[in-house]
Amino acid sequence: MSIDIRYARVGQQHVAYAVVGSGPLNLVLAPPITSNIEIQWDDPYYRRFLERLGTSATVAIFDKRGTGLSGPILNTGVPTLEQRMDDINAVMDALHWDNASLFGYAEGGSLCTLYAASFPERVRSLILCNAAARLMRADDYPWGWIPEASPMHDAAPGWGKPDFRFYERFAPGMRSHPDWEDFIMGQAREQRHGASPDMFLALQRVATEIDVRDVLPSIQCATLVMHRKDNDILDVRNGRYLAEHIPDAKYVELPGADHYPWFDDQDTILDQVHEFLTGHQPAPELDRVLATILFTDIVGSTARAADIGDHKWKDLLGQHHSIVRKELSRFRGREIDTAGDGFFATFDGPARGVRCAMSIRDSVRSVGLEIRAGLHTGECEIMGSNVGGLAVHIGARVAARADASEVLVSSTVKDLVAGSGISFEDRGTHQLKGVPDEWHIFAAK
């Protein structure tokens, strides 16, 4: 039986997707680092997993742009978290789904956590399996990968080849199956059709830069976190960390070591998913959302107004406002407030916010003005058409530290824009007025 491949439009590009099952709930299954939904459908284990999952929900599967059957990513060549969120939106819109549950496994978990926090109105519930908030080791994340010893480092030289040694770590439970050799050959084929070796290496580099830890407390929907206890690709402490930092998350630690949920003992995972989907609590009333906050203001505005006079200053200020609003529209920003010569806006993606700030900075020079800007991504309180909360205060304080023509961002923003092509210069740690703790600040270049 073949699978019906469809295409959803994202701007001038397309995302390949398909629908499996006819269960009563909508569910989007987010892929790992690469995928090819048509080739994977030939895998009997993957197909069985989806068909049983399709009895609990109507399941949408897709290939991220840059992988599989989907179109390439323009400009950067590597799909960022923001672009992947656009891919999910495109698939849901094509299916006319107002909301759905999200199921993210492996690298798809970071995408689902960011999407659930950024678009809470579209997410009924969240399922994470063998996922992580970040991949690389840090002083405060000691169970992450060491670069030279990471499992994906081992995978790179053998990409698209039947590497038995790698899959003995990746899918040890499959080793006892009589079709073990056919399984390995099938996995190699899926790799070749999922991405080229160069694209895989680029995707791997981006994946190691992603850190969504600051996003986890903003997730409002019912959440199930599952992790294999002996997973050799992602230490079980990754799953425990997710469950501890997502509010009210249910954590299930499963026996076994296989990394992908359809390898070997898939029924244990499917049983947990079925129980969760059919019995989870209704989505809470939304009063919070994850957003990227942007503050801008004109440098030396008081002196400039005094120099040219009120009438000319009013005209110049009008030109400034027109430029800012044009750039906000271009980068999908939402104007929240305008006070004097400054703007307060929000974005549903941090890279769009940073690029908008830099574009505003460059554009206002055409009328002889300089701005400073600051950005932070965090949980905001929804107050009618306005937003508030600590994230807004942090964004304002970051902006206040910027010099003329400088765009400063918090470390949270920097961690979420991996793969965007935006580079940063370290500006050190600072105590922000009225904000607890020290904050690491970077200048976008």
N, C-alpha and C positions, 0 to 999 in steps of 0.2 A: 504494500500500500504506500503510495507516494504522499507527500505533504504539499499543501496548497500554499505556495510562496506568494506573498503580497508585498506591496511597497507603499510606504507612507512618506509624504513629502516633508522635508525640513528645509525651508528656504528653497534654494536651487538644487538641493540634493535629495537622496532617497534612502530610507532605512528599510531593509528587508525584514519581514515579520511573517509569522504564521500563527494560527489558532488551533489548539488541540483541546478536545473534550467539550462538554456542555454542562458542566457543573453549575450550581446556582449562584456562585460568587465569581467575580472577576479577579484574575491574578496575573501579574506580570512577572515572568521569570527572567531575572537579569543575568546575563552571561558572565563568565570569568574573563581572563585577559584577552582571549581570542575565541571565536566560535564560527561555525558555518552550519546554520540550522538545517540545510538540506542534506549535507553530508552526515551530520550527526544523527539524522533520522534513520540512517542505515544501520546505526549501532543498536542492536536488539535490547541492550540494557537501558540505554537512553530512551528508546521508544517505549519500552514497558513502563519506565518511570513516569514519562509524560502521560501515557494513557491512563495509568492509575490516578495520577494527580488530577487528570481531567474529569474524574468522577466526583471530585470534591469542588472543582472550580472550572470555569472556562479560562484556559491558560493561553496567554500571549507570549510567544518567544520571539527574539529578535537578534540580529547581528548589529553591534555598534558600528557606526560609520568608521571606515578605515579597516574593517575586518569582514571576513566572510562575503556575503552577497550584497552588503550595503556599499554605498558610494564612498569614495575617498574623502578624507578630511582636507579641506582647502587650507592653504597658507602654512599651518604648522605641521601637517602630516600625521599628527598623533591626536586621538580623541581625548579631550580634557573631561573632567567631571561635569562641567557645565554643558558641554556638547552632548554628553551621554544623557544628562537630564532632559535635554531637548529631544533626544531620540525617544525616551520614554513618553514624553508628552505627545510626540507625533504619532506613536503607535496607539496610545489611548484615544487621541482625538480621531484617528482614522476609524477606530472601532466604536466611536461615540460613547466611550466610557467616561462618566463624570469622575468616578473614583475606582480604585482597585486595591487589592492587597499586593504587596511586593515581596518577592522571594529572591534574596541575593545570596549566592554562594561564592566562596573563594573571593577573588578580586571584585566580583559584583556586589559584595557586601558593603564596601565603602560608598559605592554609587547609591545604593538603596537607603543608607542612613542619611546621606546628604539630601536626597530627594524627599524622604519622609519629613525631614525638618524644614525644608524649603517650601514644600507644597502640601502642608498638612490637610488641606481641604480635599485633596485627591487620593489620600492614602487611608484605607480602612484599617489595615494592620500591616505589620512588618515581620518577615521571617528571615533570619540570618543563620547560615549553616557553614561551619568551618571558615569563618570570616575573621577579619581583624580591623582594628581602628587605624593601625599603621603597620608596616611590614618591617621596618628597620629598627635595630636596637638603639636605645637611648638610655641616658642615666636613669630616667624615670620610667623606662620601658625595657627592662633587662631581658625579656624573653623574645625580643625581636631578632631578625636575622643579622648576622655579621656578613658584610658584603662578600668577602672572599669565600665564605662557607655557605652562602644561601643556596637553597635547592634550585632556584631558577638560574643561578649561575651555572649549575651543573647541566641544566636543560639546554642552554643556549647553543653549545657546540653541536648537539645532536638534534636540533630542531628539524622536524619532519622525517626523522629516521626512527626505525624501531629500536629504541634505546631501552633494553630490558632492565638495565641497572637503575635507570631513573624511575621506571614504573614499579619496580620493587619497593621504592620509597613512596611513590605517589598513590599506588593502588595495591598494597600488599595483600589485601583480602582476595583479590582476583587471581593471585598466584596459584591457588588450589583448583581453579576452574579448568575443566578439560579443554576449553578453547582459549587458553591463556595466550598462545602465540598469535592466534587470529585477532584477539583483543588488542595486542600490542601493534599489530599491523594496521588495525583500524584506527587506533589513536594517532599513529604517525600520519595516516591519510587525513585525519581531521585537522592536524596541525598544518599540513601543507595547504589545505584549502581554507584554513582560517586566517592565515597571514603569512607574508613572506618572512624569511629570517630577519631581514632588516627591520620590518615593521614590528616583529616580535621583540627585538632588542630595544627599539624605541619605546614600545608599550611597557616593557619591563622597567626601563629607566624611570618613566613617569610613575609607574605603580610604586616604586620604592621611595618616591618623594611625597606621596600622599599621606596626610595625617588628618583624620576627622575626629580626633578625640574631643576637641572643643565643641563639636556639633552634638554629641551624644545626649547631653542633658536637655536639649531642645526637642527631642522626639516625644510626641504626645500620644501616638497611637499604641494600641496593644501590640506587644512585641514578644516574639519567641526567638530565643537564641539557642542553637544546638551546636555541639562541638564533639568530635570524636576524641576520646580520652588519649589515645596513643597516636594521634595525627603527627606525622614526622615532617610535614610541610609547614604547618602552622601549629605551634605549641598550644596546648589546651588552655593556657593562661590567657591567650587572646580572646577566646570565647568567654571566659570568666570575667575579663575586664569589660567587655561589651555589656554583659548582663548587669554588672555592678554599676555601670554609669548611664545606662538607659533607664529612665524612671519606670518602675514597676514591671520590668521585663521578666518574663518567665525563662528560666535557664534549665536546659536538659543536657546533661553530660552523657554521651552515648559510648558504648563499648566499640572497639575497633579502631582502625587507623586510616581507612581510605579517605582521600581528600574530597572527591566529588560525591554528591549525594546519591547518584545512581549506581555507583560501584558496589559490588558485592551485596551487603545487607541493606538494600534500599528500603525494605518494608518497615524497618524500625523507624526510619526518618519519615516515611509516608504516613505511618500511623500517628506520629506526633503532629504532623502538619494537618491531617484530617481532623483530629480532635481540636486543634487550635482554631482552624478556620470555621468549623461548624459550631464552636462553643465560645468564641471570644466575645468580650464585651463590646457594645456599640461604641463607635468613635465619640470621644468627648466633644463638647461644644468648644469651638476654637476661639481662643483669646490670645494666642501666641504664635509667632512664626519666626523662622530663621531668615534673616535678611542681611545684606551687606549695606552698611550705612556710609554715606558720603556727605562730607561737609566741605564746602568751598567758601572762600571769601577773597575779596580784592585786596591786594597789598598796597598800603599807602593811600587808601581811598580818601581819608580826611584831608591830607595835604593836597591831593590831586583836585578835589572839589574846591578847596580854597583857592587853588592856583588858576583854575579855568572859569570859576563862577558857577552859580546854581543852575542857570539855564543850560549851559553846555554840559555840565555834569549830569543833569537829568537825561539829556540825549545820549550821552556816553553809557550811562547806566542801562538805558533801554536797549542799546546795542549789545551790551554784556548779557542781559537777561535773555535776549533773543538767541544769542549764540549758545548759552548754557542749555536752554530748553530744546534747541535743535539737537544738541549732542545727547541729551537725556533721552529724547525720542529715538535717536539712532541706536542707542545701546540698551533700550528697554528699561530705562530708569523711570522711577515714579517720583515726581516732585512732591515733597511733603510740606515744605515751608520755605518762604523767602523772607528774610529779615534784613532790610537795608541792602547791603551789597553781597550778602552771602546766600548760599543755597543749601538746603538739607534735602537729600533724596535717598531712595532705597533701590536696591537691585535684587533680583532673584538668583544672581550668580556673581561671585567675587571678581572674576576676570573681566566681566563686562563693566563692573564698577570701576576697576583700576584703569581700564582702557578709556572709559568715558572721562575720568578725571584728567588723564594725560592729554586727551583730545581737546578738552575744554581749555587746559593750560596753553596748548599750542595755538588754539583758534583765537583766544582773546588777545593774543599778541598783535593780531592784525588791526586791532583798534587801539593799540598802545597801552594795554593793561597787562598786569601780572596777577596771578592768583596763587594761593596756597591751598592744598587739599589734604584731607585725611580720611582713611577708610578703616572700618572694622566690621567683621562678620560675627553676629551673635543673635541671641534670642531677643525678640522685641515683643512688647505688649501691644496688642491691637486695640486702639481707642478710636472707634469710628473710622474716619479717614486719616487719622494720625497714628503714629507709633511712638512708643516710649520705652523706658527701661534702661538698665545699666549699659547695654550695648550702644545705645544712642549717646550716652555720656562719654563712653570710651572713644567713640568715633569723633566726637567734638574735641576731646582732649588731645587725640592724636593729631588732628588738624591744627590745633593751636601751636603745636611744636614745629610745624613745617615752616621752612624759609620760603622766600619768593621763588615761584615756579617749581616748588618741590611737592611731590605727591608721596606722603608717608602712609604706611599701612601697618597694622598689627601683625604679629606672627601668625595669628589665625588665618588672616587673608593670604599670607604668603604660603601657608601649608596647603591651602585649598586650590591654588591655581597651578599646580604642577602640570607641566606639559603645555601651558598656554603660550610659551615663548617670552613671557615677561621676566625680566631679570631684576635683581634687587641688590642694594648695598646695605650692609648692616649699619644701623644707627645706634646700636647698643640698647641697654635696658634703662627704663625710666620709671619714676614714680609719677603717675598721672593725678592731678589735683582732684580730690574727692573720690578717687577710685582705689579700691584695695589692691594690694600686691604690686609687684613691679611688672612692667610690660616691655616686651622686646619689640622694637620698632625697626622697620626697614623702609628704605626709599626705593620706589619703583623707577626703573630706568627704561 
